[in-house]
Amino acid sequence: MIDYQAPLRDMQFILGELAGLDAVAALPDCEEASSDLVNAILEEAGKFASGVLAPLNRRGDQEGCRLEGERVVLPQGWQAAYDQFREAGWLGLSLPEACGGQGLPKLVSTPVWEMWFSSNMAFTMLPQLNVAQAEALLIAASEAQKATWLEKIVSGEWAATMNLTEPQAGSDLAATRMRAEPDESGNYRLHGQKIYISYGEHELTPNILHLVLARLPDAPEGVKGLSLFLVPKYLLDERGEPGEKNDVRCISIEHKMGIHGSPTCTLSYGDHDGAIGQLIGEPHTGLKTMFIMMNEARFGVGVQGLALGERAYQAALDHARERVQGRNVVSGETGLPILHHPDVKRMLVGMRARLLAMRTFLYTAAGWFDLARHHPDAEVADKHRRHVDLLMPVAKGWCSELGNALCDEAIQVFGGMGFVEETGVAQLFRDARIITIYEGTTGIQANDLLGRKILHDNGATLRELLDDIRTCARSVGEDARLGDLAESLDELVDGLAATTDWLLVQGEEQTAELYGGAVPLLHQLGIVCGGWQLARAAEAAQRRHDAGEGDADHLVGILELARFYMASVAPEADSHARAVRHGGRVLARIPEAGF
């Protein structure tokens, strides 16, 4: 079993020095987020992650889930862990106090969710769905619906799911066929199937609330004809408690490569008289509301990439410190741990540098969420909202791809033992493989970045972001000791600005060529954002080191990690830029016969 310890030192440094915890805590409705309270929350969450969730991770992988009739049986220990999780109030950390949450900023909840995903991703997918569904209902549900359902979701007393795709649809939600017919009671009767429903059936909670996309009889074609319905597993009796079983059932669960402890279900609605549901929001606006859940989930998937990469790094580092093998190519010594081999050190330092870049990027973005939601100055709030919208595909796409890469590299550090299940690192690789796919593949994220974000506003928001990064480079360069980092950051920005100019010149006349380079574009922007955040981290570390604050070794380590990133990762941005300009052009010329 792989142990896990929350990286509290990095988390606290980033929250305090880079992600703007003090500024967020000064916002209306965020005043409770003092540094003392946040540190206490992180320490307790770390104990729960390492003491309760992490020990179950291997068991969940080995036991998996099974379908007995229409009943899904989860791994041993899941029920006790979920009861503890719910009773401790972890689920509602960032949800409003008015509906039973704790009302803390997203900046505070993000590192906590990172711990949950690191320690046991398969388990944590369940409460994550509750948070996403609560966000959707807060925006779109009626006051009566909120009064009936919301507090149960926020507390975790009842579980939640989201039902989007169907067997014939895949990622193309325009092909949705699930139908919803109004009945005489004012409710709707749903008929059809939904697939890939995480935690679609289980008995951890006495009820499960499904948010389902379906079509009304008068619905127009395409995604504009989708409405959103809340369909409970059990209908409520006169006391508001689960009563009669609704006409929805699990007909199969998937046998997956990873996340075995999370049941992925196919749900059948309306095999008899129709599954009874309530319309959420206005007719034909379901996808708009569902995107509230999807955006929350996409950011969460980015955090999953960070979290699984962190767990893999910790495992690889522990192994490299303990495993004695070979002769050191530099000193000729034998009997040393493999950590002293230059290539193993390269892999570990590269993992750590990319983790620091991801963590700083995601935590900073979490702070932007809070500023967009709570800042009293509408102009400031709108700017941060634009930056969140622009970079959401990068948060999901780039961080999930990096999470996969880090788990892969951890296996390489282990060598042959990494390919053996007993060491545990192979599970992390298998668990991580899905995150580049669900909630929108990397290609879908890249298309969103290019089409809906960059081309849609003629690059205005991206140029605004580049101006902020240039300002950061100038600030970093004011300290001559950090001049190399400032120069590298300027080069990254210049390269991305040139890519942006090229994209905008092409416009929509060469669509196939542009979209053929969308994924490299996403990676280029991700690498630039990572370099930006590490330059900020280095500046803060140097300032604290000069003031004699904090752990000197930790601060020096951050400085050198930033330099290693600029030396070994940042150059990849140039190759991605070339792929944006030339790869799509070549791709568009290749006929089907050339495959």
Disulfide bonds with the S-S distance in Angstrom:
none
